[in-house]
Amino acid sequence: MRFLKLFLTFSLFSFLLAGCFNFDTDTPDDSDTANETERLYETNDYAVIIPKDWEVIEKENFTSDIPEETDIAFRNNVKNETFTATATIVERDLLDTLDSLEFANRVRNRQKDGLTDYDEISKEKYNIVVGNTSQETLFIHFAARKTTSDPLLEYFQTYVTSDDTAYIVGGAVHPNEQENTSQIVEDIVRSFRLK
């Protein structure tokens, strides 16, 4: 139980911080593209489609304020004084084996209890690609604040486990962002797949 609390704290912290800090950035080659405006970002473990013009912030370029569990961050190239839209992938070892749906429900319940002004906009059962199969999980769109003094942000999240590893794939936007920015963040999160 202690592990899950720490995991949730770190994962939410990384979502909130990713849009607020300046990172050194190195953008990988655009050798794999999804279409004219998108590119494939992949590791040995997963792949995700991101806009070509978004920054890729790799782990070695994180500031010391970013939790170690954050594996990668993607940031909108259009900066905002209040909050810049981001997407992150958080990866953590599990102490107990959980299926993706159970893990998703646990994370959702912790967020509902731990965030200020939590408002679930939508929740759907969602199938995420894992290798040559798929796993049932949740895709959640919600609004929340980390504390009462923080801005209200909209989040898009999905969750997946594989063996003893869990991933939270999420993105955050300020509600005053252009509508297409929210759609871009949602599309990034939905494009995630495990290899």
Backbone hydrogen bonds in HBPLUS format (Angstrom, degrees):
<---DONOR---> <-ACCEPTOR-->    atom                        ^
c    i                          cat <-CA-CA->   ^        H-A-AA   ^      H-
h    n   atom  resd res      DA  || num        DHA   H-A  angle D-A-AA Bond
n    s   type  num  typ     dist DA aas  dist angle  dist       angle   num
A0005-LYS N   A0001-MET O   3.11 MM   4  6.44 157.3  2.17 150.8 156.3     1
A0006-LEU N   A0002-ARG O   3.01 MM   4  6.30 164.6  2.04 153.6 157.5     2
A0007-PHE N   A0003-PHE O   2.80 MM   4  6.01 162.2  1.83 155.5 161.3     3
A0008-LEU N   A0004-LEU O   2.94 MM   4  6.07 162.8  1.97 149.2 153.2     4
A0009-THR N   A0005-LYS O   2.97 MM   4  6.13 160.2  2.01 148.9 154.7     5
A0010-PHE N   A0006-LEU O   2.93 MM   4  6.13 169.6  1.94 155.4 157.8     6
A0011-SER N   A0007-PHE O   2.88 MM   4  6.02 160.1  1.91 149.4 155.6     7
A0012-LEU N   A0008-LEU O   2.99 MM   4  6.06 170.6  2.00 151.6 153.9     8
A0013-PHE N   A0009-THR O   2.96 MM   4  5.97 158.4  2.01 146.4 153.4     9
A0014-SER N   A0010-PHE O   2.93 MM   4  6.09 154.2  2.00 146.7 152.8    10
A0015-PHE N   A0011-SER O   3.15 MM   4  6.43 150.4  2.25 142.8 150.3    11
A0016-LEU N   A0012-LEU O   3.01 MM   4  6.27 161.0  2.05 155.3 159.8    12
A0017-LEU N   A0013-PHE O   2.93 MM   4  6.06 155.4  1.99 149.3 156.4    13
A0018-ALA N   A0014-SER O   3.02 MM   4  5.79 150.3  2.11 141.9 148.0    14
A0020-CYS N   A0017-LEU O   2.91 MM   3  5.16 153.3  1.99 113.8 122.5    15
A0040-LEU N   A0032-ASP O   2.96 MM   8  5.44 169.4  1.97 131.7 135.1    16
A0052-LYS N   A0037-THR O   2.82 MM  15  5.53 166.7  1.83 132.2 134.0    17
A0039-ARG N   A0050-ILE O   2.81 MM  11  5.58 152.9  1.88 162.8 171.9    18
A0050-ILE N   A0039-ARG O   2.92 MM  11  5.58 161.4  1.96 164.9 167.2    19
A0041-TYR N   A0048-VAL O   2.80 MM   7  5.38 176.9  1.80 171.4 172.2    20
A0048-VAL N   A0041-TYR O   2.84 MM   7  5.38 151.6  1.92 155.4 164.7    21
A0043-THR N   A0046-TYR O   2.82 MM   3  5.41 164.8  1.84 163.2 166.9    22
A0195-LYS N   A0045-ASP O   2.82 MM 150  5.38 171.7  1.83 139.8 139.8    23
A0047-ALA N   A0193-ARG O   2.95 MM 146  5.52 151.4  2.04 156.5 163.8    24
A0193-ARG N   A0047-ALA O   2.97 MM 146  5.52 147.5  2.07 158.7 163.7    25
A0054-TRP N   A0051-PRO O   3.23 MM   3  5.50 169.6  2.24 111.5 114.4    26
A0055-GLU N   A0075-ARG O   2.78 MM  20  5.05 150.3  1.87 160.7 155.9    27
A0075-ARG N   A0055-GLU O   2.93 MM  20  5.05 155.0  2.00 135.0 143.1    28
A0057-ILE N   A0073-ALA O   2.77 MM  16  5.09 175.9  1.77 161.2 159.8    29
A0073-ALA N   A0057-ILE O   3.12 MM  16  5.09 151.9  2.20 142.2 148.9    30
A0061-ASN N   A0058-GLU O   2.81 MM   3  5.51 159.6  1.85 125.2 132.3    31
A0062-PHE N   A0059-LYS O   3.16 MM   3  5.36 170.4  2.17 111.7 114.5    32
A0066-ILE N   A0063-THR O   3.26 MM   3  5.93 171.5  2.26 120.7 123.3    33
A0070-THR N   A0067-PRO O   3.07 MM   3  5.82 163.6  2.10 121.1 126.0    34
A0091-GLU N   A0069-GLU O   2.87 MM  22  5.44 161.4  1.90 162.8 157.8    35
A0071-ASP N   A0089-ILE O   2.77 MM  18  5.64 160.1  1.81 158.4 165.4    36
A0089-ILE N   A0072-ILE O   3.09 MM  17  5.54 155.1  2.15 152.8 154.0    37
A0074-PHE N   A0087-ALA O   2.74 MM  13  5.11 158.0  1.78 160.3 163.4    38
A0087-ALA N   A0074-PHE O   2.86 MM  13  5.11 145.1  1.99 146.6 151.5    39
A0076-ASN N   A0085-ALA O   2.96 MM   9  5.45 174.2  1.97 157.9 158.1    40
A0086-THR N   A0172-ALA O   3.11 MM  86  5.52 155.8  2.17 150.6 158.2    41
A0172-ALA N   A0086-THR O   2.93 MM  86  5.52 150.5  2.02 140.8 148.6    42
A0088-THR N   A0170-GLY O   2.74 MM  82  5.54 157.6  1.79 158.2 165.3    43
A0170-GLY N   A0088-THR O   3.05 MM  82  5.54 167.9  2.06 157.9 161.8    44
A0090-VAL N   A0168-ILE O   2.97 MM  78  5.17 171.2  1.97 150.4 153.4    45
A0168-ILE N   A0090-VAL O   3.00 MM  78  5.17 153.0  2.07 139.2 147.4    46
A0092-ARG N   A0166-ALA O   3.00 MM  74  5.42 158.1  2.05 154.1 159.2    47
A0166-ALA N   A0092-ARG O   2.82 MM  74  5.42 165.8  1.84 161.9 166.8    48
A0094-LEU N   A0164-ASP O   2.57 MM  70  4.91 167.4  1.58 138.1 140.3    49
A0103-PHE N   A0099-ASP O   3.00 MM   4  6.21 166.7  2.02 160.1 164.4    50
A0104-ALA N   A0100-SER O   2.85 MM   4  6.01 161.5  1.89 149.8 155.3    51
A0105-ASN N   A0101-LEU O   2.98 MM   4  6.20 159.7  2.02 149.1 153.9    52
A0106-ARG N   A0102-GLU O   3.03 MM   4  6.28 154.9  2.09 148.0 154.7    53
A0107-VAL N   A0103-PHE O   2.97 MM   4  6.26 164.1  2.00 157.9 161.7    54
A0108-ARG N   A0104-ALA O   2.93 MM   4  6.09 166.7  1.94 152.0 156.2    55
A0109-ASN N   A0105-ASN O   2.97 MM   4  6.11 162.6  2.00 147.3 151.6    56
A0110-ARG N   A0106-ARG O   3.06 MM   4  6.29 158.1  2.11 147.8 153.5    57
A0111-GLN N   A0107-VAL O   2.95 MM   4  6.20 159.2  2.00 154.5 160.5    58
A0112-LYS N   A0108-ARG O   2.93 MM   4  6.17 160.6  1.97 153.2 158.5    59
A0113-ASP N   A0109-ASN O   3.14 MM   4  6.33 153.0  2.22 142.7 149.2    60
A0114-GLY N   A0110-ARG O   2.77 MM   4  5.80 141.9  1.92 146.1 157.7    61
A0115-LEU N   A0111-GLN O   3.01 MM   4  5.60 146.3  2.12 150.1 149.3    62
A0116-THR N   A0145-ARG O   2.91 MM  29  4.99 147.7  2.02 159.4 157.9    63
A0145-ARG N   A0116-THR O   2.81 MM  29  4.99 156.3  1.87 153.3 155.5    64
A0119-ASP N   A0143-ALA O   2.83 MM  24  5.14 152.9  1.91 154.9 156.5    65
A0143-ALA N   A0119-ASP O   2.88 MM  24  5.14 157.8  1.93 140.8 147.8    66
A0121-ILE N   A0141-HIS O   2.81 MM  20  5.44 135.8  2.01 136.2 149.8    67
A0122-SER N   A0141-HIS O   3.01 MM  19  5.16 158.4  2.06 145.7 146.2    68
A0141-HIS N   A0122-SER O   2.92 MM  19  5.16 170.4  1.93 149.3 151.1    69
A0124-GLU N   A0139-PHE O   3.04 MM  15  5.41 153.8  2.11 145.7 154.0    70
A0139-PHE N   A0124-GLU O   2.89 MM  15  5.41 152.5  1.97 156.2 164.0    71
A0126-TYR N   A0137-THR O   2.85 MM  11  5.17 163.7  1.88 131.5 133.6    72
A0137-THR N   A0126-TYR O   2.70 MM  11  5.17 152.5  1.77 154.8 164.6    73
A0128-ILE N   A0135-GLN O   2.87 MM   7  5.38 160.6  1.91 154.0 154.7    74
A0135-GLN N   A0128-ILE O   2.86 MM   7  5.38 154.5  1.93 147.7 154.3    75
A0194-LEU N   A0129-VAL O   2.95 MM  65  6.19 161.6  1.99 157.6 153.7    76
A0130-VAL N   A0133-THR O   2.93 MM   3  5.40 165.9  1.95 131.4 136.2    77
A0133-THR N   A0130-VAL O   3.06 MM   3  5.40 163.8  2.09 129.6 131.7    78
A0131-GLY N   A0194-LEU O   2.91 MM  63  5.97 174.1  1.91 131.4 132.9    79
A0140-ILE N   A0157-GLN O   2.86 MM  17  5.31 162.5  1.89 154.5 159.9    80
A0157-GLN N   A0140-ILE O   2.88 MM  17  5.31 156.0  1.93 152.2 159.8    81
A0142-PHE N   A0155-TYR O   2.99 MM  13  5.29 151.1  2.07 137.8 147.1    82
A0155-TYR N   A0142-PHE O   2.66 MM  13  5.29 167.6  1.68 168.0 172.1    83
A0144-ALA N   A0153-LEU O   2.97 MM   9  5.66 151.2  2.05 153.8 163.2    84
A0153-LEU N   A0144-ALA O   2.98 MM   9  5.66 174.9  1.98 153.5 153.3    85
A0150-ASP N   A0147-THR O   3.13 MM   3  5.36 157.1  2.19 109.1 116.0    86
A0154-GLU N   A0173-VAL O   2.83 MM  19  5.32 175.5  1.83 167.8 168.7    87
A0173-VAL N   A0154-GLU O   2.90 MM  19  5.32 154.2  1.97 150.2 158.5    88
A0156-PHE N   A0171-GLY O   2.94 MM  15  5.23 151.4  2.02 144.9 149.8    89
A0171-GLY N   A0156-PHE O   2.83 MM  15  5.23 142.9  1.97 146.2 156.7    90
A0158-THR N   A0169-VAL O   2.89 MM  11  5.37 149.5  1.98 151.4 161.2    91
A0169-VAL N   A0158-THR O   2.93 MM  11  5.37 165.8  1.95 154.0 158.1    92
A0160-VAL N   A0167-TYR O   3.06 MM   7  5.30 157.5  2.11 144.3 148.9    93
A0167-TYR N   A0160-VAL O   2.76 MM   7  5.30 152.7  1.84 161.8 170.3    94
A0162-SER N   A0165-THR O   2.82 MM   3  5.33 157.4  1.87 155.9 162.1    95
A0165-THR N   A0162-SER O   2.98 MM   3  5.33 157.5  2.03 126.6 134.0    96
A0177-GLU N   A0174-HIS O   2.92 MM   3  5.53 166.3  1.94 127.5 129.6    97
A0181-THR N   A0178-GLN O   2.93 MM   3  5.45 141.9  2.08 112.7 123.6    98
A0183-GLN N   A0179-GLU O   3.29 MM   4  6.69 157.8  2.35 147.2 153.3    99
A0184-ILE N   A0180-ASN O   2.87 MM   4  6.08 150.4  1.96 143.5 151.6   100
A0185-VAL N   A0181-THR O   2.98 MM   4  6.26 164.0  2.01 154.0 157.0   101
A0186-GLU N   A0182-SER O   2.94 MM   4  6.18 164.7  1.96 151.1 155.6   102
A0187-ASP N   A0183-GLN O   2.87 MM   4  6.04 159.0  1.91 147.1 153.2   103
A0188-ILE N   A0184-ILE O   2.94 MM   4  6.24 152.3  2.02 149.7 157.0   104
A0189-VAL N   A0185-VAL O   3.11 MM   4  6.40 168.9  2.12 156.4 157.7   105
A0190-ARG N   A0186-GLU O   2.92 MM   4  6.15 164.8  1.94 155.4 160.0   106
A0191-SER N   A0187-ASP O   2.97 MM   4  6.02 130.8  2.22 139.6 151.2   107
A0191-SER N   A0188-ILE O   3.15 MM   3  5.24 135.8  2.35  97.5 109.8   108
A0192-PHE N   A0189-VAL O   3.34 MM   3  5.73 161.3  2.38 110.2 115.5   109
